[in-house]
Amino acid sequence: MATTTNTPFPRSPTREEAPAGAGPLPPDQLAEQQAQRTEEEEAAQRTEEEEAADRVKPIDRSGEETETRRARLVYQSRKRGILETDLLLSTFARKHLPAMRPEELLEYDRLMDEPDWDIYYWATKNDKRTIPPRWQGSPILRQLQLHSRNEERRILRMPDL
């Protein structure tokens, strides 16, 4: 035998949750629902400058030697925190970092300052994140996108340290 409780909903059901034939939402609930949607839409439309203002500023490494930067980027490519991005970037670094020129290393270093999921979605050309103008046309991102296709169909694994 099923037991039921007489506790009310913690909130009123939305139109989708309401039983069939329940009719339209009362005006106060409808206004609340529209206000919530507007707030969500405004949050989704944050500008690139607003997002950049919220990010932690990267450490200034302007005097860093090229080989030190290369070694640091190998490590940072492997230890990102999200397995998908770790695998993608560590295999990319193993393949491409040794041949990168200093200006390419700087661009890759700037890419490493971006959030992990953004890098992953940009590299895999996923529709969840659009590529911001600052990275559109980037040769490094284009190389990373080619790498993420894995056209050789190799089984990728984390490279040894």
N, C-alpha and C positions, 0 to 999 in steps of 0.2 A: 504494500500500500504506500503510495507516495505521500510525503508530508509536504504541507505548504505553510508558508509563513505569511503573516499579514503585514509585512513591512512594505511601505510605499517605495516607489522608485526614488533614488536619490535626486533625480532630475526628471523632468517630463520627457516622454519619448519624442523623438523627431518624427517627421512625417513617414520616413521609411520604416521606423520601428513601431509606429502606431498600428493597432489592429486594423484589418481591412474594414472599410466602411466607417472609420472613426471620424471622417470629415477633415476639413482643413485645420491647421494649427490656429490656436487663438492668437489675436494680434500681438500680445506681449511676447509670446514664445517665438512668433515669426520675426519680430523685430530683433529679439535677442540672437536668433540664428543668423540673420542677415548681418548684424554687427560683428558676430564672430567670424563669418566668412570674409568680411571687409578687412578685419585685422590680419587674418591669415594671408590674404592677397597682398596687403601692404608689406608684410614681413617678407614675402617671397620676392618682392620687387626692389629689394635693397640694392643700392648701387654698388659698383665695384669699389668705389672710394670708401663707402661706409663699411664694407666688409674688411677692407685693408686697415681701416682705423681700429678695428676690433682685434686684429691679429697682433701677436707678439712680434716685435721687431727682431729681425735676424741679427746675429752677432756680426759686428764689423770685422771682416777678415781681409782687409785690403792689403796688408803686408805679407800675407801668407805665400810661401813658396809653392811653385807649381806641383812638385812631387808630394809635398805635404797635403795640398788640397786634393790631389788625386787619391791619396791613401785615405783621407777623411771621407771622401765621397764614396769610395768602395764600402767603407764601414756603414755610412749613413744609408746607402742603398740597400743594405742587407737588414739593418735594424730599424725598421720604420714603426713597427707595432701592429700592422695589419698584414696577415700572411700573404694575401693576394698581391699587395703592393710590394712586399718584401721579395717575393718570388720574381715578379716582373722586373723590378729595378735591379735586383742583385744579378740576374742573368744578363740584363742589359749592360750593367757596369762591367761585368767580366768580359763581355764581348767588345764594348766600345770605348771605355775609359782609357785604356792604354794608348790608343791612337788619337785621342782628342787633343786639339790645340788649346793653348791657355784661354782664349776667348770662348771656346766651346765649353771648357770646364767651368768658366764663370756662369755661363747660361744654365748649364746643368745644375750648378750650385744654387742658382736662384730658383730653379724648378723644385729643388729639394726643400725649399722654404714653404711650398704650398701644402695644403692638407692632403693626407694620404688618399682619401676617397676621391678627391678632385683629380689627383694625378692618375689614379686608376681609371676613373671614368673617361678622362680626356684621352688616355693612352688606348683604351679599348673602344673609343668612339661610342660610348654609351649615351643614350639620350637623357639620362638623369642629370647630367651636368653639361652645360654648354661651355665651350672653350672661351675664356674671356679674351678681349681684344689684345691684351698684352702677350698672349701666347699664340694667337692666330698667326700662322706663317713662320713659327719657330722651327728651325731646322732640327733642333734637338728633340722637340716634341714629335716632329714628323718621323724621325728615326725610331723613337720609342713606340710610336703607333705601328710602324712596320715590324718592329721586334715583337710587339704583342700579338700580331697575327700568327706568328709561329708557322710560317709557310713551309718550313722544313719538316713540320709535324714531329718535332723532337719532344720527348718526355722531359719536362723541365724539373730540375731539382735545385735546391739551394746550393750555391758553390761553396767549396771549402774555404775557410778563412785563412 
